Amino acid sequence: MKFKKLPFYDIHGELLPPTSLLAQGSSRFQEAQFQFQLTPQQATDIASNRDIRMGSKLDYLYQVQLRFCPLDSTAEQGDEFPPSICVQVNNKMCQLPNPIPTNKPNVEPKRPPKPINITSLCRLSPILPNVVNIKWASEFNKGWVVGIWLVEKLSSEDLIDRLKKKGTRVSDETKEFIKKKLSDDEDEIATTNLKVTVACPLGKMRMSIPCRPTTCDHLQCFDAMLFLQMNERKPTWQCPVCDSPALYDNLMVDGYFLDVIKAPELPTEENEIILNQVISVYLF
């Protein structure tokens, strides 16, 4: 079993490997108990790395993270809570995301799919075990998996730094892509130019870090910082141009559009440009 990678968290340790929640007997409501223990280094990392900046919410930068997903080994699984889930850590109730209301009859509302930070409920000691009790409602032909990790919380600024260090998509590569788009005569209609905008489709303002996924087949970019900030608040990882998956690992800053944005020939009030086969840039 593998959980999907969460870009805003670096894993520093596996405290409870992905483990099946096995139903015992025929009762609909089931219960399971698990234990994990921190190493001296893990306990120190958590206790000594707290966000105590002025005005910030006191939070652990190293977190004990609890995750649930369906039991399915055919592909990596995203977070999903079992029905009627209830979690206690060291006999203290764990707060879970509120269920999203539904109008469908006889359908239990689902909780937003996300990991749970249980650090504040844990014993930050290498000599004391942590006990996790889980209660849930079993469903016919559907199993569940639970896992616990020590993670480091990252910010959108951290991910921007990593994106920049990865390098940019070379300008010549984008130019060849533009030429291919212009020469593509599938519809037997000659295309002499392409219109794109240097304004981000998310914020409608000029991009500062134009990027697009390597998995998307369009020229239009979006602003990397705005995209990451939005996914930090509510992770969907969906391309704002074509609605296809736009995973963090597939994002690349586009060197050609970075040059266009920085070009002195482009007035600050103009955002739409026209590209032709000799890769000239015209104000639209």
Secondary structure, DSSP 8 states (H G I E B T S, - for coil): --B---TTEEEEEEEEEEEEE---SS-SEEEEEEEE---HHHHHHHHH-EE--TTS--EESEEEEEEEEE--TTS-B-----TT-EEEETTEE------B---STT---B-----EE-GGGS---TTS-EEEEEEEE-BTTB-EEEEEEEEEE--HHHHHHHHHHT-EE-HHHHHHHHHHHHH--TTS----EEEEESB-TTTSSB-SSEEEETT---S--EEHHHHHHHHHHS---B-TTT-SB--GGGEEEEHHHHHHHH-TTS-TT--EEEEETT--EEE-
